[in-house]
Amino acid sequence: MTPEQHPALELDETTHQRVRLGILAVLSETTECAFPVLREQLGLTDGNLSRHLRVLEDAGLVEARKTFEDRRPRTWLRLTKQGRKALRDQVAIMEKLVARLRAEDG
Amino acid sequence: MTPEQHPALELDETTHQRVRLGILAVLSETTECAFPVLREQLGLTDGNLSRHLRVLEDAGLVEARKTFEDRRPRTWLRLTKQGRKALRDQVAIMEKLVARLRAEDG
């Protein structure tokens, strides 16, 4: 990045995208979260949640664990250490951007 | 939106998307901005900038004005009143989200 570029460019689409930011935010509030709970919290369809989870898993930010309860499969999601860091970085950039935009506004 | 849903869900993809947020942020710092200046500031290609500008124009957040200089066309972009409001709303939601995530972290 050149110094002339805008701080909005520092945003990483992997974590900034609305649904994925929501997933990371919900997971940051729990140790581990069941797939249907995450889906309800975010008001998503199975397909939409799965698609975005795959992006986050591929990036190493989220990991899934499968269990069986009464012979039915359950999926549990959690943030990885790298995922916590990525969310912290995202929050720091949002803060910087907000501060800059607030300064413009004032 | 139900009260159980996460504040990340309040984010509007029109303004939250990384490139479009950058466009709105740069335009908020000027009265009017020439297309190539905007492109350089955001490190985008012509095509990518045009595509995102179209989304913002269709949503009524940005308006374009064409002029001719030395017989060459120039495009000038500016935020509409609605665009300024949308950016303010986006900043407010980001602030709320950051505050919540900071609280979790602490």
Backbone of each chain as ProteinMPNN parsed JSONL, in Angstrom:
{"seq_chain_A": "MTPEQHPALELDETTHQRVRLGILAVLSETTECAFPVLREQLGLTDGNLSRHLRVLEDAGLVEARKTFEDRRPRTWLRLTKQGRKALRDQVAIMEKLVARLRAEDG", "coords_chain_A": {"N_chain_A": [[0.828, -1.206, 0.0], [0.578, 2.183, -0.856], [1.46, 5.3, 0.735], [-0.361, 7.245, 0.042], [-2.762, 6.06, -0.303], [-6.113, 5.32, 0.784], [-7.217, 4.617, 4.169], [-9.368, 2.835, 4.169], [-8.704, 0.941, 2.382], [-7.107, -0.797, 3.723], [-8.721, -2.608, 4.845], [-9.618, -5.993, 5.138], [-11.142, -8.137, 2.965], [-11.907, -10.692, 3.659], [-12.478, -10.667, 6.418], [-13.971, -8.363, 6.636], [-16.336, -8.498, 5.171], [-19.83, -8.405, 5.486], [-21.506, -10.645, 6.508], [-19.526, -12.471, 7.267], [-18.101, -10.961, 9.123], [-20.05, -10.793, 11.051], [-20.245, -13.525, 11.787], [-17.664, -13.951, 12.875], [-17.818, -12.128, 14.968], [-19.945, -13.13, 16.57], [-18.847, -15.626, 17.232], [-16.682, -14.77, 18.711], [-17.759, -14.238, 21.08], [-18.237, -16.563, 22.35], [-16.986, -19.794, 23.482], [-17.318, -22.012, 21.93], [-19.612, -22.692, 19.356], [-22.761, -23.986, 18.367], [-23.759, -24.965, 15.076], [-26.583, -24.451, 14.34], [-27.281, -22.505, 16.217], [-25.608, -20.367, 15.667], [-26.549, -19.844, 13.109], [-29.184, -18.978, 13.672], [-28.706, -16.72, 15.265], [-27.608, -15.028, 13.416], [-29.474, -14.886, 11.493], [-29.45, -16.38, 9.071], [-29.532, -18.533, 6.126], [-29.007, -22.126, 5.936], [-27.332, -22.694, 3.739], [-26.134, -20.244, 3.059], [-24.767, -19.605, 5.428], [-23.008, -21.828, 5.546], [-21.47, -21.417, 3.256], [-20.081, -19.032, 3.807], [-18.757, -19.823, 6.122], [-17.012, -21.665, 5.071], [-15.218, -20.059, 3.639], [-14.025, -18.722, 5.793], [-12.941, -20.886, 7.208], [-11.138, -21.87, 5.305], [-9.372, -19.783, 5.301], [-8.242, -20.141, 7.691], [-9.332, -19.036, 9.964], [-11.491, -19.887, 11.381], [-12.539, -22.888, 13.014], [-14.03, -26.13, 12.578], [-15.816, -28.651, 14.367], [-16.967, -31.929, 14.483], [-19.634, -33.699, 16.0], [-21.57, -36.458, 17.388], [-24.893, -36.666, 18.406], [-27.355, -38.499, 19.888], [-27.183, -40.101, 17.65], [-27.312, -38.194, 15.695], [-25.648, -35.924, 13.572], [-23.687, -33.163, 14.709], [-22.45, -29.875, 14.267], [-19.831, -27.953, 15.461], [-18.574, -24.729, 15.944], [-15.66, -22.701, 16.199], [-13.549, -19.853, 16.916], [-10.236, -19.683, 15.667], [-6.914, -19.117, 17.02], [-5.669, -17.431, 15.266], [-7.924, -16.426, 14.048], [-9.043, -14.886, 16.098], [-7.133, -12.924, 16.276], [-7.332, -11.819, 13.712], [-9.891, -10.711, 13.83], [-9.494, -8.816, 15.84], [-7.659, -7.157, 14.496], [-9.287, -6.268, 12.407], [-11.209, -4.818, 13.839], [-9.556, -2.804, 14.852], [-8.853, -1.444, 12.497], [-11.366, -0.587, 11.649], [-11.927, 1.14, 13.752], [-9.987, 3.125, 13.322], [-10.775, 4.094, 10.87], [-13.335, 5.037, 11.486], [-12.643, 7.052, 13.306], [-11.29, 8.798, 11.607], [-13.333, 9.488, 9.814], [-15.162, 10.639, 11.548], [-13.692, 12.853, 12.302], [-13.623, 14.302, 9.933], [-16.249, 14.945, 9.814], [-16.663, 16.671, 11.896]], "CA_chain_A": [[0.0, 0.0, 0.0], [1.306, 3.45, -0.855], [0.953, 6.163, 1.815], [-1.442, 8.093, -0.454], [-4.035, 5.332, -0.349], [-7.051, 5.534, 1.876], [-7.239, 3.522, 5.153], [-10.412, 1.836, 3.851], [-8.05, -0.104, 1.593], [-6.471, -1.753, 4.633], [-9.728, -3.589, 5.241], [-9.467, -7.295, 4.496], [-12.482, -8.578, 2.574], [-12.223, -11.948, 4.367], [-13.087, -10.375, 7.718], [-14.843, -7.186, 6.577], [-17.637, -8.827, 4.572], [-20.855, -8.282, 6.524], [-21.899, -11.914, 7.136], [-18.358, -13.066, 7.913], [-17.83, -10.155, 10.314], [-21.055, -11.243, 12.014], [-19.837, -14.853, 12.271], [-16.499, -13.764, 13.755], [-18.263, -11.405, 16.164], [-20.702, -14.064, 17.417], [-17.922, -16.641, 17.757], [-15.784, -14.146, 19.694], [-18.509, -14.138, 22.33], [-18.407, -17.912, 22.896], [-15.841, -20.692, 23.274], [-17.69, -22.858, 20.811], [-21.011, -22.409, 19.062], [-23.37, -24.968, 17.469], [-24.16, -24.415, 13.778], [-27.932, -23.841, 14.289], [-27.313, -21.315, 17.075], [-24.955, -19.343, 14.854], [-27.484, -19.544, 12.011], [-30.3, -18.197, 14.208], [-28.185, -15.416, 15.717], [-27.28, -14.184, 12.275], [-30.61, -14.855, 10.575], [-28.982, -16.854, 7.771], [-29.923, -19.868, 5.691], [-27.917, -23.107, 6.043], [-26.414, -22.579, 2.605], [-25.386, -18.994, 3.158], [-23.825, -19.743, 6.546], [-21.978, -22.8, 5.147], [-20.605, -20.81, 2.24], [-19.178, -18.074, 4.45], [-17.889, -20.569, 7.04], [-15.95, -22.292, 4.269], [-14.207, -19.012, 3.384], [-13.308, -18.467, 7.048], [-12.143, -22.077, 7.511], [-10.029, -21.911, 4.342], [-8.41, -18.743, 5.698], [-7.677, -20.536, 8.989], [-9.841, -18.162, 11.026], [-12.531, -20.618, 12.112], [-12.44, -24.338, 12.824], [-15.258, -26.874, 12.826], [-15.669, -29.941, 15.037], [-18.214, -32.695, 14.305], [-19.946, -34.683, 17.034], [-22.858, -37.114, 17.197], [-25.761, -36.679, 19.577], [-28.484, -39.351, 19.504], [-26.865, -40.522, 16.273], [-27.411, -37.104, 14.71], [-24.41, -35.145, 13.534], [-23.73, -31.746, 15.064], [-21.215, -29.166, 13.936], [-19.473, -26.899, 16.41], [-17.626, -23.782, 15.353], [-14.924, -21.823, 17.112], [-12.478, -19.047, 16.354], [-8.858, -20.094, 15.924], [-6.099, -18.029, 17.561], [-5.502, -16.528, 14.121], [-9.221, -15.783, 13.849], [-9.179, -13.829, 17.117], [-6.224, -11.844, 15.876], [-7.89, -11.184, 12.51], [-11.019, -9.884, 14.265], [-8.904, -7.656, 16.531], [-7.104, -6.274, 13.456], [-10.435, -5.678, 11.705], [-11.788, -3.817, 14.744], [-8.613, -1.685, 14.924], [-8.953, -0.669, 11.247], [-12.674, 0.089, 11.691], [-11.787, 2.269, 14.687], [-9.182, 4.158, 12.668], [-11.628, 4.649, 9.819], [-14.394, 5.793, 12.157], [-12.022, 8.259, 13.863], [-11.016, 9.701, 10.494], [-14.597, 9.986, 9.268], [-15.713, 11.533, 12.573], [-12.905, 14.091, 12.257], [-14.125, 15.011, 8.751], [-17.621, 15.355, 10.084], [-16.712, 17.658, 12.979]], "C_chain_A": [[0.86, 1.253, 0.0], [0.691, 4.353, 0.21], [-0.216, 7.048, 1.368], [-2.805, 7.38, -0.389], [-4.841, 5.509, 0.935], [-7.06, 4.346, 2.845], [-8.324, 2.472, 4.9], [-9.806, 0.662, 3.082], [-7.346, -1.143, 2.448], [-7.446, -2.855, 5.045], [-9.539, -4.872, 4.44], [-10.871, -7.857, 4.228], [-12.892, -9.871, 3.294], [-12.94, -11.672, 5.686], [-14.106, -9.235, 7.644], [-16.239, -7.522, 6.056], [-18.671, -9.005, 5.692], [-21.193, -9.587, 7.27], [-20.713, -12.523, 7.887], [-17.964, -12.285, 9.167], [-18.807, -10.54, 11.427], [-20.684, -12.591, 12.618], [-18.683, -14.713, 13.266], [-16.917, -13.104, 15.061], [-19.023, -12.338, 17.111], [-19.755, -15.093, 18.033], [-16.974, -16.063, 18.811], [-16.44, -14.069, 21.068], [-18.727, -15.504, 22.995], [-17.104, -18.695, 22.742], [-16.089, -21.519, 22.031], [-19.19, -22.673, 20.594], [-21.563, -23.453, 18.085], [-23.867, -24.272, 16.207], [-25.546, -23.769, 13.804], [-28.055, -22.572, 15.139], [-26.728, -20.119, 16.316], [-25.897, -18.877, 13.732], [-28.632, -18.66, 12.494], [-29.85, -16.785, 14.584], [-27.989, -14.467, 14.553], [-28.401, -14.134, 11.234], [-30.256, -15.312, 9.173], [-29.635, -18.177, 7.399], [-28.73, -20.8, 5.916], [-26.858, -22.883, 4.973], [-25.519, -21.365, 2.695], [-24.342, -19.072, 4.283], [-22.676, -20.685, 6.165], [-20.96, -22.182, 4.204], [-19.591, -19.859, 2.901], [-18.252, -18.757, 5.458], [-16.724, -21.199, 6.286], [-14.835, -21.294, 3.987], [-13.355, -18.794, 4.637], [-12.444, -19.663, 7.458], [-10.929, -22.151, 6.588], [-8.951, -20.894, 4.707], [-7.797, -19.05, 7.066], [-8.203, -19.726, 10.164], [-10.868, -18.862, 11.927], [-12.258, -22.107, 11.947], [-13.717, -25.035, 13.274], [-14.922, -28.198, 13.486], [-16.997, -30.658, 14.901], [-18.404, -33.649, 15.476], [-21.239, -35.39, 16.65], [-23.641, -37.075, 18.493], [-27.027, -37.419, 19.179], [-28.373, -39.741, 18.027], [-27.048, -39.433, 15.222], [-26.145, -36.245, 14.746], [-24.64, -33.702, 13.965], [-22.395, -31.115, 14.692], [-21.032, -28.026, 14.926], [-18.414, -26.016, 15.789], [-16.917, -22.991, 16.441], [-13.915, -20.996, 16.336], [-11.147, -19.725, 16.623], [-8.148, -18.887, 16.553], [-5.926, -16.958, 16.472], [-6.805, -15.762, 13.833], [-9.453, -14.657, 14.85], [-8.318, -12.63, 16.756], [-6.807, -11.073, 14.679], [-9.058, -10.27, 12.882], [-10.513, -8.641, 14.992], [-8.349, -6.655, 15.522], [-8.221, -5.528, 12.724], [-11.049, -4.554, 12.554], [-10.89, -2.582, 14.806], [-8.715, -0.819, 13.66], [-10.289, 0.078, 11.206], [-12.606, 1.302, 12.612], [-11.057, 3.43, 14.047], [-10.023, 4.888, 11.631], [-12.721, 5.524, 10.428], [-13.833, 7.107, 12.691], [-11.775, 9.281, 12.755], [-12.3, 10.322, 9.949], [-15.282, 10.923, 10.26], [-15.006, 12.88, 12.535], [-13.356, 14.955, 11.075], [-15.454, 15.696, 9.051], [-17.669, 16.575, 10.999], [-16.327, 19.064, 12.522]], "O_chain_A": [[1.791, 1.357, 0.799], [-0.48, 4.19, 0.554], [-0.974, 7.545, 2.201], [-3.856, 8.021, -0.416], [-4.307, 5.804, 2.004], [-6.929, 3.2, 2.417], [-8.208, 1.34, 5.37], [-10.319, -0.456, 3.122], [-7.023, -2.233, 1.976], [-7.035, -3.907, 5.535], [-9.327, -4.841, 3.228], [-11.673, -8.027, 5.146], [-14.079, -10.114, 3.512], [-13.899, -12.362, 6.031], [-15.001, -9.146, 8.485], [-17.217, -6.893, 6.459], [-18.416, -9.664, 6.7], [-21.17, -9.631, 8.5], [-20.867, -13.026, 9.0], [-17.541, -12.876, 10.16], [-18.433, -10.604, 12.598], [-20.797, -12.781, 13.829], [-18.718, -15.282, 14.357], [-16.434, -13.471, 16.132], [-18.772, -12.337, 18.316], [-19.853, -15.396, 19.222], [-16.517, -16.782, 19.699], [-15.773, -13.864, 22.082], [-19.327, -15.591, 24.066], [-16.226, -18.309, 21.969], [-15.206, -21.705, 21.194], [-19.945, -22.515, 21.553], [-20.914, -23.772, 17.089], [-24.337, -23.135, 16.257], [-25.69, -22.641, 13.334], [-28.836, -21.677, 14.819], [-27.282, -19.02, 16.326], [-26.017, -17.684, 13.452], [-29.013, -17.707, 11.815], [-30.514, -15.796, 14.27], [-28.178, -13.258, 14.681], [-28.295, -13.436, 10.226], [-30.699, -14.714, 8.192], [-30.217, -18.856, 8.245], [-27.595, -20.347, 6.067], [-25.659, -22.879, 5.251], [-24.315, -21.434, 2.445], [-23.194, -18.662, 4.114], [-21.512, -20.384, 6.425], [-19.754, -22.395, 4.334], [-18.4, -19.888, 2.588], [-17.109, -18.339, 5.638], [-15.601, -21.26, 6.787], [-13.654, -21.629, 4.08], [-12.13, -18.695, 4.56], [-11.349, -19.486, 7.99], [-9.822, -22.458, 7.032], [-7.767, -21.114, 4.454], [-6.937, -18.311, 7.544], [-7.6, -19.723, 11.238], [-11.077, -18.475, 13.077], [-11.806, -22.55, 10.891], [-14.39, -24.603, 14.21], [-13.882, -28.797, 13.21], [-18.047, -30.074, 15.169], [-17.465, -34.324, 15.897], [-21.924, -34.983, 15.712], [-23.117, -37.411, 19.554], [-27.707, -37.017, 18.235], [-29.349, -39.709, 17.277], [-26.956, -39.691, 14.022], [-25.645, -35.891, 15.814], [-25.657, -33.096, 13.63], [-21.345, -31.75, 14.792], [-21.949, -27.248, 15.189], [-17.464, -26.506, 15.178], [-17.504, -22.658, 17.47], [-13.481, -21.376, 15.248], [-10.949, -20.287, 17.7], [-8.699, -17.789, 16.614], [-6.025, -15.758, 16.729], [-6.778, -14.6, 13.428], [-9.99, -13.606, 14.501], [-8.724, -11.478, 16.911], [-6.778, -9.843, 14.642], [-9.202, -9.184, 12.321], [-11.033, -7.544, 14.79], [-8.541, -5.448, 15.669], [-8.12, -4.331, 12.458], [-11.365, -3.48, 12.043], [-11.379, -1.453, 14.812], [-8.668, 0.408, 13.748], [-10.346, 1.233, 10.783], [-13.153, 2.36, 12.301], [-11.454, 4.585, 14.204], [-9.994, 6.114, 11.523], [-12.994, 6.621, 9.939], [-14.463, 8.156, 12.552], [-12.017, 10.475, 12.933], [-12.354, 11.518, 9.662], [-15.915, 11.898, 9.854], [-15.634, 13.924, 12.712], [-13.458, 16.176, 11.191], [-15.738, 16.815, 8.625], [-18.574, 17.404, 10.907], [-16.325, 19.996, 13.327]]}, "seq_chain_B": "MTPEQHPALELDETTHQRVRLGILAVLSETTECAFPVLREQLGLTDGNLSRHLRVLEDAGLVEARKTFEDRRPRTWLRLTKQGRKALRDQVAIMEKLVARLRAEDG", "coords_chain_B": {"N_chain_B": [[-35.765, -7.091, 11.775], [-35.051, -9.198, 14.493], [-34.762, -8.825, 18.081], [-32.861, -10.588, 19.017], [-30.966, -10.882, 17.131], [-27.67, -10.242, 15.823], [-25.789, -7.147, 16.044], [-24.114, -6.832, 13.815], [-25.633, -7.513, 11.71], [-27.07, -5.298, 11.086], [-25.581, -3.892, 9.384], [-25.294, -2.424, 6.186], [-24.923, -3.796, 3.096], [-24.513, -2.264, 0.832], [-23.176, 0.074, 1.632], [-21.268, -0.96, 3.319], [-19.502, -2.67, 2.004], [-16.102, -3.103, 1.173], [-14.67, -1.615, -0.96], [-16.676, 0.197, -1.751], [-17.188, 1.515, 0.662], [-14.755, 2.782, 0.892], [-14.901, 4.523, -1.348], [-17.081, 6.175, -0.591], [-15.965, 7.262, 1.724], [-13.697, 8.686, 0.746], [-15.028, 10.514, -0.928], [-16.457, 11.895, 0.968], [-14.653, 13.575, 1.951], [-14.283, 15.56, 0.164], [-15.766, 18.151, -1.949], [-16.339, 17.607, -4.559], [-15.08, 15.137, -6.746], [-12.683, 14.188, -9.159], [-12.894, 11.464, -11.469], [-10.354, 10.047, -12.088], [-8.778, 10.791, -9.909], [-10.081, 9.761, -7.704], [-9.841, 7.069, -8.399], [-7.046, 6.696, -8.209], [-6.577, 7.291, -5.501], [-7.816, 5.173, -4.309], [-6.612, 3.042, -5.394], [-7.632, 1.504, -7.544], [-8.835, -0.252, -10.507], [-10.098, 1.13, -13.613], [-12.425, -0.268, -14.389], [-13.261, -1.642, -12.091], [-13.721, 0.468, -10.297], [-15.761, 1.819, -11.707], [-17.789, -0.098, -11.687], [-18.464, -0.309, -8.962], [-19.181, 2.332, -8.482], [-21.485, 2.492, -9.97], [-23.256, 0.911, -8.491], [-23.493, 2.512, -6.222], [-24.517, 4.856, -7.328], [-26.944, 3.921, -8.351], [-28.19, 3.41, -5.956], [-28.629, 5.905, -5.126], [-26.734, 7.277, -3.665], [-24.456, 8.458, -4.584], [-23.599, 10.939, -7.013], [-22.968, 11.57, -10.491], [-21.266, 13.859, -12.671], [-20.79, 15.066, -15.88], [-18.214, 16.635, -17.722], [-16.538, 18.609, -20.286], [-13.181, 18.933, -21.118], [-10.792, 20.535, -22.976], [-11.921, 19.202, -25.124], [-12.013, 16.648, -24.112], [-13.741, 14.175, -22.32], [-14.693, 14.465, -18.887], [-15.314, 12.971, -15.736], [-17.039, 13.772, -12.845], [-17.454, 13.127, -9.425], [-19.697, 13.084, -6.671], [-20.905, 12.99, -3.267], [-24.333, 12.44, -2.561], [-26.929, 14.062, -0.632], [-28.287, 12.053, 0.641], [-26.332, 10.116, 0.463], [-24.381, 11.111, 2.213], [-25.768, 10.833, 4.584], [-26.094, 8.053, 4.638], [-23.453, 7.206, 4.909], [-22.865, 8.304, 7.41], [-24.643, 6.793, 8.954], [-23.554, 4.239, 8.566], [-21.057, 4.557, 9.789], [-21.897, 4.958, 12.407], [-22.987, 2.438, 13.017], [-20.714, 0.843, 12.759], [-19.239, 1.889, 14.855], [-20.809, 1.089, 17.035], [-20.585, -1.649, 16.839], [-17.835, -1.991, 17.131], [-17.553, -1.051, 19.754], [-18.984, -3.013, 21.119], [-17.456, -5.294, 20.521], [-15.008, -4.572, 21.611], [-15.75, -4.526, 24.271], [-16.228, -7.22, 24.77], [-13.662, -8.122, 24.524], [-12.337, -7.044, 26.657]], "CA_chain_B": [[-34.742, -7.697, 12.619], [-35.462, -9.554, 15.842], [-33.781, -8.313, 19.038], [-31.831, -11.599, 19.291], [-29.944, -10.88, 16.091], [-26.428, -9.535, 16.112], [-25.695, -5.825, 15.399], [-23.425, -6.906, 12.511], [-26.682, -7.671, 10.705], [-27.582, -3.975, 10.723], [-24.709, -3.333, 8.343], [-25.88, -2.439, 4.849], [-23.87, -4.214, 2.172], [-24.255, -1.182, -0.141], [-22.168, 1.001, 2.162], [-20.238, -1.66, 4.095], [-18.528, -3.325, 1.122], [-14.817, -2.423, 1.347], [-14.375, -0.611, -1.992], [-17.706, 1.247, -1.714], [-16.937, 2.307, 1.866], [-13.627, 3.64, 0.53], [-15.405, 5.581, -2.243], [-17.875, 7.106, 0.226], [-15.053, 7.946, 2.648], [-12.924, 9.676, -0.022], [-15.931, 11.577, -1.383], [-16.894, 12.687, 2.129], [-13.564, 14.519, 2.25], [-14.232, 16.571, -0.899], [-17.061, 18.552, -2.487], [-16.492, 16.874, -5.819], [-13.798, 14.492, -7.006], [-12.561, 13.667, -10.527], [-12.793, 10.005, -11.538], [-8.992, 9.486, -11.962], [-8.265, 11.059, -8.562], [-10.733, 8.731, -6.886], [-9.23, 5.79, -8.784], [-5.685, 6.643, -7.658], [-6.674, 7.266, -4.037], [-8.288, 3.874, -3.848], [-5.807, 1.991, -6.031], [-8.545, 0.624, -8.278], [-8.866, -0.175, -11.969], [-11.269, 1.839, -14.142], [-13.593, -1.144, -14.413], [-13.68, -1.925, -10.719], [-14.304, 1.703, -9.75], [-17.035, 2.059, -12.41], [-18.78, -1.079, -11.239], [-18.93, 0.051, -7.62], [-19.871, 3.625, -8.569], [-22.826, 2.237, -10.487], [-24.067, 0.444, -7.351], [-23.744, 3.663, -5.35], [-25.405, 5.778, -8.051], [-28.27, 3.285, -8.375], [-28.768, 3.526, -4.608], [-28.861, 7.331, -4.865], [-25.768, 7.769, -2.678], [-23.416, 9.208, -5.294], [-24.023, 11.365, -8.346], [-21.891, 11.867, -11.431], [-21.459, 15.006, -13.545], [-19.821, 14.972, -16.984], [-17.802, 17.899, -18.334], [-15.524, 18.443, -21.331], [-12.016, 19.805, -20.991], [-10.015, 20.305, -24.207], [-12.701, 18.199, -25.868], [-11.992, 15.31, -23.513], [-14.759, 14.076, -21.266], [-14.264, 14.189, -17.511], [-16.425, 12.619, -14.843], [-16.894, 14.257, -11.471], [-18.337, 12.402, -8.502], [-19.951, 13.687, -5.362], [-21.914, 12.364, -2.421], [-25.624, 13.11, -2.42], [-27.313, 14.252, 0.77], [-28.603, 10.695, 1.1], [-25.044, 9.427, 0.591], [-23.758, 11.555, 3.468], [-26.504, 10.218, 5.682], [-25.789, 6.612, 4.626], [-22.108, 7.041, 5.467], [-22.974, 8.567, 8.856], [-25.292, 5.612, 9.549], [-22.572, 3.155, 8.52], [-20.055, 4.849, 10.822], [-22.545, 4.742, 13.708], [-23.096, 0.99, 13.25], [-19.355, 0.344, 12.99], [-18.876, 2.3, 16.221], [-21.552, 0.246, 17.972], [-19.997, -2.985, 16.718], [-16.491, -1.911, 17.731], [-17.736, -0.932, 21.208], [-19.39, -4.329, 21.623], [-16.336, -6.228, 20.407], [-14.024, -4.134, 22.602], [-16.255, -4.926, 25.588], [-15.97, -8.661, 24.846], [-12.217, -8.315, 24.58], [-11.794, -6.506, 27.906]], "C_chain_B": [[-35.293, -8.004, 14.008], [-34.381, -9.091, 16.812], [-32.651, -9.3, 19.321], [-30.697, -11.536, 18.27], [-28.783, -9.96, 16.429], [-26.377, -8.19, 15.385], [-24.954, -5.84, 14.052], [-24.445, -6.989, 11.382], [-27.289, -6.347, 10.279], [-26.761, -3.348, 9.61], [-25.369, -3.492, 6.979], [-24.764, -2.721, 3.843], [-23.539, -3.121, 1.142], [-23.145, -0.26, 0.358], [-21.018, 0.269, 2.859], [-19.152, -2.267, 3.214], [-17.257, -2.465, 1.048], [-14.543, -1.302, 0.331], [-15.38, 0.538, -1.921], [-17.555, 2.125, -0.467], [-15.775, 3.264, 1.614], [-14.067, 4.799, -0.353], [-16.163, 6.627, -1.424], [-16.97, 7.921, 1.145], [-14.26, 9.028, 1.913], [-13.829, 10.836, -0.441], [-16.402, 12.46, -0.222], [-15.865, 13.761, 2.477], [-13.435, 15.619, 1.19], [-15.655, 17.005, -1.261], [-17.365, 17.718, -3.728], [-15.114, 16.315, -6.161], [-13.78, 13.945, -8.43], [-12.32, 12.165, -10.492], [-11.356, 9.498, -11.356], [-8.384, 9.698, -10.569], [-8.799, 10.006, -7.587], [-10.085, 7.358, -7.134], [-7.84, 5.638, -8.166], [-5.717, 6.494, -6.14], [-7.02, 5.877, -3.53], [-7.545, 2.715, -4.51], [-6.644, 0.997, -6.811], [-8.312, 0.705, -9.785], [-10.099, 0.627, -12.369], [-12.541, 0.996, -13.995], [-14.165, -1.39, -13.03], [-14.339, -0.693, -10.096], [-15.675, 1.973, -10.383], [-18.149, 1.16, -11.88], [-19.353, -0.688, -9.864], [-19.639, 1.407, -7.605], [-21.304, 3.432, -9.046], [-23.759, 1.786, -9.361], [-24.462, 1.635, -6.47], [-24.661, 4.691, -6.021], [-26.833, 5.221, -8.074], [-28.968, 3.404, -7.02], [-29.012, 4.986, -4.231], [-27.869, 7.944, -3.887], [-24.685, 8.654, -3.298], [-24.02, 9.715, -6.597], [-22.827, 11.81, -9.181], [-22.274, 13.06, -12.296], [-20.38, 14.914, -14.611], [-19.484, 16.379, -17.48], [-16.842, 17.585, -19.483], [-14.406, 19.433, -21.082], [-11.109, 19.493, -22.159], [-10.641, 19.171, -25.017], [-12.636, 16.783, -25.312], [-12.988, 15.253, -22.356], [-14.123, 13.822, -19.893], [-15.5, 13.866, -16.679], [-16.089, 13.076, -13.43], [-17.904, 13.542, -10.584], [-18.51, 13.186, -7.214], [-20.97, 12.873, -4.583], [-23.212, 13.137, -2.549], [-25.88, 13.311, -0.922], [-27.59, 12.877, 1.411], [-27.318, 9.878, 1.315], [-24.324, 9.812, 1.873], [-24.432, 10.916, 4.664], [-26.15, 8.728, 5.789], [-24.411, 6.351, 5.23], [-22.127, 7.281, 6.978], [-23.591, 7.368, 9.572], [-24.309, 4.44, 9.638], [-21.532, 3.324, 9.629], [-20.64, 4.575, 12.212], [-22.646, 3.248, 14.024], [-21.713, 0.389, 13.509], [-18.899, 0.686, 14.402], [-19.526, 1.392, 17.263], [-20.923, -1.151, 18.025], [-18.627, -3.023, 17.382], [-16.615, -1.856, 19.259], [-18.096, -2.286, 21.804], [-18.226, -5.315, 21.612], [-15.218, -5.862, 21.386], [-14.437, -4.578, 23.994], [-16.017, -6.418, 25.818], [-14.502, -8.938, 25.145], [-11.682, -7.997, 25.972], [-12.093, -7.384, 29.117]], "O_chain_B": [[-35.933, -7.153, 14.626], [-33.217, -8.971, 16.431], [-31.594, -8.902, 19.81], [-29.61, -12.063, 18.503], [-28.913, -9.026, 17.221], [-26.853, -8.077, 14.256], [-25.155, -4.942, 13.235], [-24.17, -6.594, 10.249], [-27.946, -6.265, 9.241], [-27.194, -2.39, 8.969], [-25.925, -4.541, 6.657], [-23.788, -1.975, 3.754], [-22.417, -3.06, 0.64], [-22.272, 0.138, -0.413], [-19.919, 0.811, 2.979], [-18.0, -2.368, 3.636], [-17.333, -1.248, 0.881], [-14.223, -0.177, 0.715], [-15.003, 1.706, -2.016], [-17.768, 3.335, -0.53], [-15.797, 4.41, 2.062], [-13.651, 5.937, -0.134], [-15.91, 7.825, -1.554], [-17.177, 9.121, 1.327], [-14.157, 10.156, 2.394], [-13.447, 12.0, -0.324], [-16.708, 13.636, -0.416], [-16.156, 14.719, 3.193], [-12.583, 16.5, 1.304], [-16.625, 16.323, -0.929], [-18.468, 17.206, -3.917], [-14.098, 16.955, -5.892], [-14.742, 13.313, -8.866], [-11.633, 11.654, -9.607], [-11.14, 8.598, -10.545], [-7.578, 8.89, -10.107], [-8.065, 9.45, -6.771], [-9.821, 6.599, -6.201], [-7.498, 4.57, -7.659], [-4.99, 5.684, -5.566], [-6.575, 5.46, -2.461], [-7.817, 1.55, -4.222], [-6.403, -0.208, -6.753], [-7.663, 1.631, -10.27], [-11.029, 0.79, -11.579], [-13.58, 1.476, -13.542], [-15.378, -1.354, -12.82], [-15.381, -0.796, -9.449], [-16.63, 2.312, -9.685], [-19.28, 1.593, -11.658], [-20.563, -0.733, -9.644], [-20.572, 1.62, -6.83], [-22.22, 4.117, -8.59], [-24.907, 2.223, -9.285], [-25.606, 1.749, -6.032], [-25.484, 5.32, -5.356], [-27.801, 5.948, -7.849], [-30.194, 3.489, -6.953], [-29.535, 5.276, -3.156], [-28.126, 9.014, -3.335], [-24.082, 9.487, -2.622], [-24.84, 9.039, -7.218], [-21.837, 12.338, -8.675], [-23.446, 13.256, -12.619], [-19.205, 14.71, -14.303], [-20.374, 17.214, -17.637], [-16.392, 16.45, -19.637], [-14.647, 20.62, -20.863], [-10.692, 18.349, -22.341], [-9.942, 18.295, -25.525], [-13.124, 15.837, -25.93], [-13.061, 16.162, -21.53], [-13.156, 13.072, -19.764], [-16.58, 14.417, -16.893], [-15.011, 12.803, -12.901], [-19.065, 13.376, -10.956], [-17.593, 13.855, -6.737], [-21.79, 12.159, -5.161], [-23.195, 14.365, -2.637], [-25.149, 12.802, -0.073], [-27.19, 12.593, 2.54], [-27.235, 9.059, 2.23], [-23.731, 8.966, 2.542], [-23.78, 10.511, 5.626], [-25.934, 8.209, 6.884], [-24.226, 5.389, 5.974], [-21.485, 6.553, 7.735], [-23.138, 6.97, 10.646], [-24.243, 3.744, 10.652], [-21.174, 2.366, 10.314], [-19.963, 4.029, 13.083], [-22.42, 2.836, 15.161], [-21.558, -0.472, 14.376], [-18.252, -0.123, 15.067], [-18.892, 0.98, 18.235], [-20.755, -1.744, 19.091], [-18.299, -3.966, 18.102], [-15.873, -2.532, 19.971], [-17.586, -2.666, 22.857], [-18.029, -6.073, 22.562], [-14.555, -6.747, 21.928], [-13.595, -4.96, 24.807], [-15.652, -6.834, 26.918], [-14.152, -9.845, 25.9], [-10.704, -8.595, 26.421], [-11.695, -7.052, 30.234]]}, "name": "protein", "num_of_chains": 2, "seq": "MTPEQHPALELDETTHQRVRLGILAVLSETTECAFPVLREQLGLTDGNLSRHLRVLEDAGLVEARKTFEDRRPRTWLRLTKQGRKALRDQVAIMEKLVARLRAEDGMTPEQHPALELDETTHQRVRLGILAVLSETTECAFPVLREQLGLTDGNLSRHLRVLEDAGLVEARKTFEDRRPRTWLRLTKQGRKALRDQVAIMEKLVARLRAEDG"}
